[in-house]
Amino acid sequence: MLQVRSGEAEMLGVLFDRYQTPLYNFYTKMTQDRVLSEDLVQDVFLRILRYRQTYRPGTPFRAWIYQIARNARVDAMRKVKPEAPMLAEPTAPAAADAAQQKQEAQLLQRALMRLPEDKREILILSRYQELKYEEIARLMGCEVGAVKVRVHRALQQLREAFRQLERGAGSKVSDHTGGQLPSPRTWQ
Amino acid sequence: MNCERVAEWLPDYLEGSLSSAQRGIVEEHLQHCATCFDEVAVWKKMSALPSEEPSPESRARFEAMLHAFPSTEVGEPARTFVAARPASGWASVIQWLRTPVGALAWSLALLVIGVGIGTRIGGKDASHSEEIAAMHSELASMKQLVVLSMLTQQSASERLQGVNYTNREEHLDPQVLAALLRTLRYDNSVDVRLAALDTLSRHANQPQIRKSVVDSLQEQQSPMVQVALIDLLSEWRDPDAAQRLRNFQQIKNLNPTVRQRAEWAVSKLQ
């Protein structure tokens, strides 16, 4: 029995090793919550175990696993009470030499959090998860052309949010270098 | 070119999938349009967000989840036995057991406990083997999922790894076999195709698999895969093998070594 169990662990472990970091990053960028992101990654693999029969051979596996990942997040969001704060871990104060880069990353993350969820998601999938537009189209059940339009609109909005935050940060830099990142709920 | 036209191409530009001519047109526009230029700049800046690693406990949690999975999904057999009676008034109990009535009651009690344990162990064995069977079936479908997922990977070495997982299996699911046949025909990598052929040849006792493998000879472009297929045909000695090889020899621009091999196989089959 242990042999079967370890065989199964080995096989799912292959998928886990391959996808846990990309999925974790998908979730941290979407939610800014590391603890929740780790829980969601676990949930994805539990769902893979449960729903593995639903994978259709020959179809892109990444689209399938991200579909599961999206559903897991949507379900988790439903369970979270609206008043419950989603705690982001405080970020350490930036070292002087890396301060600018760090600040830029923080501004970007904040700008991302200002976007509506669907726009944030499409940018994260295409930019960070490196999904092709075809894969995203399959994932979202729309045409590739529609995905490209959405990516472009999301990027336009991100640019505006980022530049706006940057202007604000320029006047009071100290506010952003050591502070806690905002709760995503505040931006939705 | 105006922003509206560029907007149509920009997503492909960002993905790096434009032709060099189109890319040139977009870049020309970017030099004159501050807004579009800034959009691209922000897209590039997005790489500043670091990729983070999950905590080391993540893997342990995953394994614990996996370990717990059958007990919640398949149904855990009862494992607890009847709790022992609390140890109270031992002296009087032992004294009572020494009496004839007590001795008879003791013997009967032992008999009942013995039968009870026997039945329980028997029942446990049955449910235990059911559990093992369920786990075996889970393992098979998990392997299938991993193989199918790996066959769609972009990297040839990962697809090869996926094919190699199938090598150890005596029985393969029809879906996996179909995926291997697709790999044999359409995979870009010769190594991956050869590995798929190797696995498929072990399942040549299935007529449909055998036919599909033989049929793929006409479509193969790689001399190495062609030679491997010719060798299989001469080994299997199907009635139409010689005719198939003769048809194959008709293909123009066939590699001389491959043609020679086909001639050798035909002579061996006659």
Interface residues (C-beta under 8 A of the other chain):
Chain A: M1 V4 R5 G7 E8 A9 M11 L12 G13 V14 L15 F16 Q20 T21 Y24 N25 T28 K29 R34 S37 E38 V41 Q42 F45 L46 I48 L49 R50 R52 Q53 Y55 P57 G58 T59 P60 F61 R62 I65 Q101 E104 A105 L108 Q109 L123 S126 R127 Y128 K132 Y133 V147 K148 V149 V151 H152 L155 Q156 L158 R159 F162 R163
Chain B: A7 E8 L10 P11 D12 L14 E15 D38 E39 V42 W43 K45 M46 A48 L49 P50 S51 E52 E53 P54 S55 S58 R59 R61 F62 E63 M65 L66 H67 F69 E73 H128 E131 I132 M135 H136 E138 L139 S141 M142 K143 L145 V146 L148 S149 M150 T152 Q153 Q175 V176 A178 A179 R182
